[in-house]
Amino acid sequence: MVFTSENFEAEVLKSDLPVLVDFYADWCGPCKMLSPSVEAMESVFEGKVKIGKLNVDDNSDIAEQYNVMSIPTLIFFKNGQPVETSVGMISKAALQAKLEALA
């Protein structure tokens, strides 16, 4: 799923499910390296956790609101509130463990 400034409130803040937001940019090398792990989790956690990406260049207002200073940044939301933040690369196993704790 793609999150934007327009759908962020409805898709993330008002979601009945916990949400993982992957803050990224197209030019970011580490973001491209992390992307397959994030995408792999979509099928694992389908129906349990909503997973999506937010381009910080196109949606800088949201990135600023959550103090995203470097990317990739993963922010885990539950009940509309950020409950955990991970900055930089993270292993697929560590990502899965964080999502299991969130779900």
PLY file of the C-alpha trace (Angstrom):
ply
format ascii 1.0
element vertex 103
property float x
property float y
property float z
element edge 102
property int vertex1
property int vertex2
end_header
0.00 0.00 0.00
1.14 3.54 -0.68
0.52 6.09 2.05
0.27 9.79 1.16
-0.56 13.03 2.93
-4.08 12.64 1.55
-4.77 9.12 2.89
-2.51 9.02 5.97
-5.18 9.88 8.53
-7.71 7.37 7.15
-5.27 4.54 6.39
-2.86 4.87 9.33
-4.27 6.94 12.18
-7.83 5.57 11.94
-6.88 2.00 11.01
-8.44 -0.84 13.00
-5.24 -2.82 12.42
-1.74 -1.97 13.59
0.22 -0.25 10.79
3.85 -0.30 9.64
4.85 2.79 7.68
8.09 2.54 5.69
9.40 6.09 5.17
11.61 6.01 2.05
12.77 7.90 -1.05
13.40 6.62 -4.57
17.05 7.79 -4.49
17.84 6.07 -1.17
20.07 2.99 -1.56
19.43 1.51 1.91
15.68 2.01 1.34
15.93 -0.13 -1.81
17.81 -2.80 0.16
15.16 -2.85 2.91
12.18 -2.83 0.54
12.12 -6.59 -0.27
11.99 -7.45 3.46
9.11 -5.03 4.04
7.25 -6.33 0.98
7.76 -9.95 2.11
6.02 -9.14 5.39
2.86 -7.99 3.57
1.78 -11.56 2.83
2.93 -12.91 6.22
0.88 -10.36 8.17
-2.06 -9.92 5.79
-5.20 -9.23 7.81
-3.13 -8.65 10.98
-0.93 -5.62 10.22
-1.35 -3.03 7.46
2.00 -2.43 5.75
2.80 0.42 3.40
5.33 2.92 2.15
5.43 6.69 2.33
7.71 8.67 0.00
9.30 11.43 2.11
10.00 13.62 -0.93
6.34 13.62 -1.98
4.91 13.76 1.56
7.40 15.84 3.53
4.66 17.15 5.84
4.07 13.67 7.27
7.81 12.97 7.53
8.29 16.24 9.44
5.33 15.52 11.70
7.00 12.28 12.86
10.55 13.74 12.95
11.87 11.47 10.22
15.40 12.82 9.78
17.03 9.89 7.99
15.73 7.06 5.89
14.84 4.30 5.83
12.71 4.81 8.92
10.03 2.36 9.95
7.33 3.60 12.31
4.96 1.10 13.89
1.50 2.51 14.74
-1.13 1.02 17.02
-4.48 2.70 17.71
-3.33 5.74 15.71
-0.21 6.28 17.82
3.43 5.57 16.98
4.59 2.84 19.36
8.03 2.04 17.95
10.51 3.51 15.48
13.36 1.79 13.68
15.91 3.90 11.78
18.27 2.42 9.21
18.64 -1.15 8.03
16.95 -3.95 9.92
17.16 -7.67 9.27
14.13 -9.50 7.92
14.02 -11.62 11.10
14.13 -8.55 13.35
11.41 -6.89 11.30
9.23 -9.97 11.55
9.75 -10.11 15.33
8.72 -6.46 15.71
5.61 -7.07 13.60
4.70 -10.18 15.61
4.91 -8.10 18.80
2.72 -5.44 17.20
0.05 -7.77 15.79
0 1
1 2
2 3
3 4
4 5
5 6
6 7
7 8
8 9
9 10
10 11
11 12
12 13
13 14
14 15
15 16
16 17
17 18
18 19
19 20
20 21
21 22
22 23
23 24
24 25
25 26
26 27
27 28
28 29
29 30
30 31
31 32
32 33
33 34
34 35
35 36
36 37
37 38
38 39
39 40
40 41
41 42
42 43
43 44
44 45
45 46
46 47
47 48
48 49
49 50
50 51
51 52
52 53
53 54
54 55
55 56
56 57
57 58
58 59
59 60
60 61
61 62
62 63
63 64
64 65
65 66
66 67
67 68
68 69
69 70
70 71
71 72
72 73
73 74
74 75
75 76
76 77
77 78
78 79
79 80
80 81
81 82
82 83
83 84
84 85
85 86
86 87
87 88
88 89
89 90
90 91
91 92
92 93
93 94
94 95
95 96
96 97
97 98
98 99
99 100
100 101
101 102
